[in-house]
Amino acid sequence: MTSDDEKKDLPPQIGPYVFPVILAALGVWCFYDGWITSDIDMQEHQLFNRVASIVLLGWAAIDFYRTQKAEKKSKKSE
């Protein structure tokens, strides 16, 4: 088998930035529900959404930075 044939046999891989993007999307959703929305029904969950938005957006930023740093390191070693 050649290297092209080996690449065709591999299953699809998930990109390294998928997890930070999912965290950021959830963080933006919680940010909207906690800080921006004027929906009366969401007032009951306002504190949870505010705290969750801070945690999720912070986690996404840290994970994005670490992933970017690891990608640069792996490209440099190649």
C-alpha positions, -999 to 999 in steps of 0.1 A, spaced: 0 0 0 12 35 -7 8 64 16 -22 77 -4 -40 44 1 -33 45 38 -48 79 41 -79 68 23 -84 40 48 -83 62 78 -116 73 94 -124 110 94 -108 129 123 -123 157 144 -105 190 141 -86 202 171 -107 234 175 -141 216 177 -142 215 215 -133 252 221 -159 262 195 -186 242 213 -176 257 247 -177 292 232 -211 286 216 -225 274 249 -209 303 267 -225 328 243 -258 311 247 -256 314 285 -243 350 282 -273 359 262 -297 342 286 -280 357 317 -271 392 307 -291 403 276 -325 387 274 -356 404 287 -376 372 289 -394 371 323 -392 333 324 -354 333 322 -350 356 353 -353 325 374 -321 311 359 -302 344 355 -275 338 381 -268 303 368 -265 316 332 -242 345 343 -218 322 361 -219 296 334 -212 322 307 -181 334 325 -168 298 332 -175 285 297 -161 315 278 -130 315 300 -126 278 295 -130 282 257 -104 309 256 -79 289 276 -85 257 255 -83 276 223 -49 291 234 -36 257 244 -48 240 212 -32 268 191 1 264 211 1 226 206 -6 230 168 23 254 164 46 230 184 36 200 163 41 220 130 75 231 142 86 195 150 76 183 116 
